[in-house]
Amino acid sequence: MGLADSGALRGKVAIITGAATGIGRASALLFARAGAQVALADLREPELALTVAEVRAAGGEATSITADLARPDDCAAVVAAAVRAFSRLDVLLNNAGVGTMVVGGTVETISLEHWDLAQDVNVRAMYLVSRAAVPHMRSAGGAIVNIASVSAFRGSVERPSHAYAASKGAVLSLTRAMAASYGRDGIRVNAICPGTIRTRLTADIVNRVEQAAKEGHGIPLGRVGEPEDIARCALFLASDDASFISGAHIVADGGAMAAST
């Protein structure tokens, strides 16, 4: 029996940002299966509605919040809506982000607008949503899971993404700092660093990377990751099975970094 089927989040309330597709959608379905009531936030309202409908069709409880996390007021509104709907908050999955297809390039080629967008969505929104969430989590403790990236550790000659890498490096530093500050409140803060995952953010490279993996290059496990791979990792970190883990990051890349170092 998997962690989700054991009811690992039964009785808990979780916010998941960027929940319309990809890792966020997979996490919404898995967290709900694990017993959580889920508050799902995303800018893309039609896709978000589909995720909510699928959660409910599977017997889960969900509410949706349409929000643009590049807007500071929307970040606080997400938490307020979740607490209004479910009266408590136990888990925050900071998953929303803008990827390299939008904010790729070097410091010479990326526009200031796109540089700022990467920092605003990938880092500032995480800070703002967390700032609103922490006061609601203090009474009973809880878990915050931040989605970073292996781009925090390595660059790419073929696909430079300086703004994205900088933002994800900041996520890891923020994760460690928050873990140190909020441990006394019983709040655990950890990060996941996905490698190549089959989502809309990697649509331009996923087929090439997967073919190389099948041929024995790049990813030792021989495939790219699926959103569910990261969702299962997030569920573990959100659950009581990870009750003594805080300030850590988990690299989930099929062994690619291990093979390149």
C-alpha positions in Angstrom: 0.0 0.0 0.0 1.4 3.4 -1.0 1.6 6.4 1.3 -1.5 8.0 -0.4 -3.6 5.0 0.2 -2.7 4.9 3.9 -4.4 8.2 4.5 -1.2 10.0 5.3 -2.9 13.5 5.1 -6.3 12.5 6.5 -7.8 15.5 8.4 -5.3 18.0 7.0 -5.7 21.0 4.7 -3.2 21.6 2.0 -2.7 24.6 -0.3 -1.1 23.7 -3.7 -0.1 26.6 -6.0 0.3 26.1 -9.7 -2.3 23.3 -9.5 -3.8 23.5 -12.9 -1.4 21.2 -14.7 1.8 19.2 -14.3 3.3 18.7 -10.9 0.7 20.8 -9.2 -2.2 18.8 -10.7 -0.6 15.5 -9.9 0.0 16.6 -6.3 -3.6 17.8 -6.0 -4.9 14.4 -7.0 -2.4 12.5 -4.8 -2.9 14.7 -1.7 -6.6 14.4 -2.0 -6.3 10.6 -2.3 -4.2 10.7 0.9 -7.1 12.3 2.7 -6.3 16.1 2.5 -8.8 18.8 1.8 -7.0 20.8 -1.0 -7.1 24.4 -1.9 -5.8 24.7 -5.4 -4.5 28.0 -6.9 -3.5 28.9 -10.4 -3.8 31.6 -13.0 -5.3 29.4 -15.7 -8.9 29.1 -14.6 -10.2 26.6 -17.2 -7.4 24.1 -16.5 -7.7 24.6 -12.7 -11.5 23.9 -12.9 -10.6 20.5 -14.6 -8.2 19.6 -11.8 -10.8 20.5 -9.2 -13.5 18.4 -11.0 -11.2 15.4 -11.1 -10.4 15.7 -7.4 -14.1 15.8 -6.6 -14.9 13.0 -9.0 -12.4 10.8 -7.1 -14.2 11.7 -3.8 -11.9 14.4 -2.6 -12.7 17.8 -1.2 -11.3 20.8 -3.1 -11.7 24.5 -3.6 -10.2 26.6 -6.3 -8.6 30.1 -6.2 -7.8 31.8 -9.4 -4.7 33.9 -8.7 -1.8 35.5 -10.5 1.1 35.0 -8.0 3.1 37.7 -9.7 0.6 40.0 -8.0 1.4 40.4 -4.3 -2.3 40.8 -3.2 -3.2 37.5 -4.9 -0.6 35.6 -2.8 -2.3 36.6 0.4 -5.7 36.0 -1.1 -4.8 32.4 -1.8 -4.2 31.7 1.9 -7.2 33.7 3.0 -9.5 31.7 0.7 -8.1 28.4 1.8 -8.6 29.1 5.5 -12.1 30.5 4.8 -13.0 27.3 3.0 -11.5 24.8 5.4 -10.9 26.7 8.7 -7.3 25.6 9.1 -4.0 25.0 7.2 -1.5 22.2 7.6 0.5 21.9 4.4 1.7 24.4 1.8 3.2 23.2 -1.5 4.8 26.2 -3.2 4.8 24.8 -6.7 3.8 27.7 -9.0 6.6 28.8 -11.2 7.6 30.2 -14.6 10.0 28.1 -16.6 12.9 28.4 -19.0 10.7 28.5 -22.1 9.5 31.9 -20.9 12.5 33.2 -18.9 15.4 31.4 -20.6 18.6 33.1 -21.8 21.8 34.5 -20.4 22.3 37.7 -18.5 23.1 39.4 -21.8 20.0 38.2 -23.7 17.2 38.1 -21.2 15.1 41.2 -20.8 14.7 42.9 -17.5 11.0 42.2 -17.7 11.6 38.5 -17.9 14.3 38.5 -15.3 11.9 40.2 -12.9 9.1 37.8 -13.8 11.3 34.8 -12.9 12.1 36.3 -9.5 8.6 37.5 -8.8 6.9 34.2 -9.5 9.6 31.7 -8.5 10.8 33.4 -5.3 8.7 36.5 -4.3 5.4 34.6 -4.6 6.9 31.8 -2.4 7.8 34.3 0.2 4.4 36.1 0.1 2.3 32.9 0.2 4.5 31.5 3.0 4.3 34.8 5.0 0.5 34.6 4.8 0.4 30.9 5.6 2.8 30.6 8.6 0.5 32.3 11.2 -2.2 29.7 10.4 0.3 26.8 10.8 1.8 27.8 14.1 -1.0 26.4 16.3 -0.6 22.8 15.2 2.7 22.8 13.2 2.8 21.8 9.6 4.9 21.3 6.5 6.0 23.6 3.7 7.4 22.1 0.6 9.1 24.3 -2.0 9.7 23.3 -5.6 13.2 24.2 -6.6 15.2 22.6 -9.5 18.5 20.9 -10.3 19.1 24.2 -12.2 20.1 25.6 -8.8 23.2 23.4 -9.0 24.3 23.4 -12.6 24.2 25.5 -15.7 23.6 24.5 -19.3 25.5 25.5 -22.4 22.8 24.3 -24.8 19.9 25.8 -22.9 21.1 28.7 -20.7 18.6 30.0 -18.2 20.3 32.4 -15.9 17.3 34.0 -14.4 15.6 30.7 -13.7 18.8 29.2 -12.1 19.1 32.3 -9.9 15.5 32.0 -8.8 15.8 28.3 -7.9 19.1 28.9 -6.0 17.2 31.5 -4.0 14.5 28.9 -3.3 17.0 26.6 -1.7 18.5 29.4 0.5 15.0 30.5 1.5 14.1 26.9 2.4 17.0 26.5 4.7 16.5 29.9 6.4 12.8 29.2 6.9 13.5 25.8 8.4 15.9 27.3 10.9 13.4 30.0 11.9 10.2 28.0 12.1 11.3 24.7 13.6 10.5 26.0 17.1 6.9 26.4 15.8 6.7 22.8 14.7 6.8 23.9 11.0 9.0 21.8 8.7 10.3 23.4 5.5 11.9 21.3 2.7 12.5 21.6 -1.0 12.4 19.3 -4.0 14.8 19.7 -6.9 13.2 18.0 -10.0 15.3 17.2 -13.0 13.6 16.9 -16.4 9.9 16.2 -15.8 7.3 15.8 -18.5 5.3 19.0 -18.1 4.4 22.0 -20.3 7.6 23.7 -18.9 9.8 21.2 -20.7 7.9 20.7 -23.9 10.8 22.0 -26.0 13.3 19.4 -24.7 11.5 16.4 -23.1 11.5 14.2 -26.2 15.2 14.8 -26.9 16.2 14.1 -23.3 14.0 11.0 -23.1 15.5 9.5 -26.3 19.0 10.1 -24.9 18.0 8.5 -21.7 16.7 5.4 -23.5 20.1 5.2 -25.3 21.9 5.3 -22.0 22.9 8.9 -21.9 22.1 11.6 -19.3 19.6 9.9 -17.0 20.8 6.5 -15.5 17.2 5.4 -14.8 16.5 5.5 -18.5 13.5 7.9 -18.6 12.4 11.4 -17.9 10.4 12.0 -14.8 6.6 12.2 -14.6 4.7 14.8 -12.5 3.6 11.9 -10.3 7.2 11.2 -9.4 7.5 14.7 -7.8 4.0 14.5 -6.3 4.9 11.4 -4.4 8.1 13.1 -3.1 6.0 16.1 -2.0 3.5 13.8 -0.3 6.3 12.2 1.7 7.7 15.5 2.8 4.2 16.8 3.7 3.4 13.7 5.8 4.3 12.7 9.3 6.6 10.1 7.8 9.0 13.0 7.3 8.5 14.4 10.8 12.2 14.8 11.6 13.2 16.2 8.2 13.5 19.9 7.8 15.9 22.3 5.9 16.6 19.5 3.4 16.4 19.2 -0.3 15.7 16.1 -2.3 17.0 15.8 -5.9 14.6 13.8 -8.0 16.2 13.5 -11.4 16.6 9.8 -12.1 20.3 10.0 -11.1 21.3 12.5 -13.7 23.3 14.7 -11.4 25.1 11.7 -9.8 26.2 10.6 -13.3 27.6 13.9 -14.2 29.7 14.6 -11.1 
